[in-house]
Amino acid sequence: MVKTASTMLELGVKAPDFSLPDVSGKMVSLSDFADAPALLVVFMCNHCPYVIHVSDGLARLAAEYQRRGVAVVGINSNDTAAYPEDSPKNMAKEVKRRRYSFSYLYDEGQEVAKAYRAACTPDFYVFDRQRKLVYRGQMDSSRPGGGGEVTGEDLRAALDAVLENRPVSANQKPSLGCNIKWRPDNEPDYF
């Protein structure tokens, strides 16, 4: 398995805007989450072993934190011509299979991934009430095939800190996963 790490976008940046279709075709925008005390953005897909490894834990974590007011959104930016298993139709199947309680959006043009400097799947971003980036990195230290239970401890610590108005630890480790599957000639400068 080839591993790609997060770019570790600079903390404090404002959440880049987006307006993307979910699996039903409904447009979902950053502004839809304006009242949430925190926003978790996850760049993900259906086929990556790293995403599959955390998917059930992510579903549980998302549902738990949504009950506490956190807005959660998943974004798939992969080239579906080369990776048809990541198509919107298959994204809809994945939402049902994993029981995702959050909107799973399709970034066909890959511009949202570029705006977030997303590099891998999964790639996690936590924004505070003002939509400033306070955490980017791994969900936890578990990896596919490497043992270790999926706890979400790194992500949980960041979300808990935001919800409790505490500073988020600066000790943030990059997420590791499959690289985002860029369309030919659409690769970003950081790839």
N, C-alpha and C positions, 0 to 999 in steps of 0.2 A: 504494500500500500504506500503510495507516495503521499507524504504529508505536506500540507501548506499551512503556514501560520497566519494569524491575524496581522493586519498592518499596524494595529494599535493606534488608531486615530487619536489625535491630540485631545486630551481631556478638556472639558470646558466649551467645546464647539457646540453650536446650536444644531439641533436635529435637522438634517436636510429634509426639505419638503418632499412629499410624494403624493400621488393620486394614481392608484393602480387597481385593476379588477381583482375581485376575489374569485373563488372557484365557481360561484353562481353568476359571475359577470357584473356584480354590483361594484361600483367604484368606492374605494375606501381611501381616505386622505388623512394626512397627519392631523389636520384640524379637527377630525372626528373625535380625537382623543384629548381635546383641549382641557377638559375638566379633571383628567386623571392625575393623581399625585405623582405617578411615575409611568414611564413608557419603556417597555422591553421590545426591542426590534431584533428578530432572529433571521439571519440569512440562512436558508436551508434548502433542501430538495428532497426528492423521494428515494433516490438510488444510492446515495453515498453511505458507505458502511459506518462512518462517524456519526451521521445523523441518525441512521437506523439504531445505532448503539444507544443514543440518548433519547430517542423519540418517545418512548413510554414515560420516562422520567420527566421529559419536557412537558408532555400532556398533563401529568399530575401537578407539576410545578406551576404551569400556566393557570390551571383551574384554581389552584389554591390562592395564588396571588391576585387573580382577577376578582375573587371574592373579597379581597382586601382593597380593591379599587385600582389595582395596577392595570394599565392598558397593555395588551400583548398583541403583536402582529408578526407573522412569519412572511418572509419574502423569498420567492424562488426566482433567481435571475439566470438560471442555466439556459444554454442553447438547446432548445427542445428538438431542433432538426437533427442534431447529432446525438441527443439523449432523449428519445421519445418517452422513456419511462417518467420523465419529469414534466410531461405535458399537462396543461390545465385539467384535462379529463382525468388523468391519473392523479393529479393533486387532489381532486374532489374525492377520489376513492381513498386516498391516504387520510384525508380529514375524517372520513367515516371510520376507517379501519383503526386509526389511532385515537379516535374520539377527541380530536383537537377542538377546544372551546374558543379558539382565537381565529381571526381572519387570516387566511393563507392566500397571499397575493402573488400575482405573476408579473414580473418585471421584464417583459418581452424585449424592450429596447436596451436593457441593461444599464440605463442611465442612473437609476436609483442606487444600484450596487456601486457604481463609480462614485456617486456623491458621498456615500458612506465609506468609500475606500475598502469595501468588503473584498475579502480575498479567498475565504474558504467557507465550506459548509460543514458544521454549523459555525456561525460567527455571531456573537452576542453583543448587544449594545444596550446600556441602561441610561436613560435620561431622567433628570429630576423634574419637578413641577414646572420649572422655567424652560424645560426641554434642553438643558445643557447636559453634555455627556459627562457622566460621573463614573462609568464603568464600561470597559470593553475587554473581552478576553474569554477565558474558558468557562464552561458551565461547572466543571469540577475536574479533578485529575484523572478520572477513569478514561480508558481508551478501549476500543474494540480489540478483543483478543489479548488484552494486557491485564485482565483481571481488574479488580476494583469495582465496587458497586457504584451505580449512578446515583449520587446524592444531590447534585446541584449545589453543593456547599458554597462555591465561590459566587455563583449567581444569587443564591439566597442571601448571603451576607451583604451583598451590594443592595439588593432590593429592600432588605430589612433596614439597613442604614438610611436609605432614602425615606422610607415610610416613617421612621422614628426621628427624622430630622437630625441625623448624625452624619459626620463626614464618612465617605466611603474610603476604605483602605486604599492606599496608593500601591500596595503590593498586588499587582494584577498580572496574571500570566496569560500569554496569548492562547487563543483557541487554536486547536489543530484539527485539520480535516482535509477533505478533498478540495482542490482548487475549484473556484467557480468556473464553469465551462463557458468561456467567452466565445461569441460568434467569431468566425474568421475575420480578421482585419478590424475587430472591435475591442481588442485587448487594451486595458488601461495602461498608462505609463508606469504604474507601480507593479505590473504583473511580470 
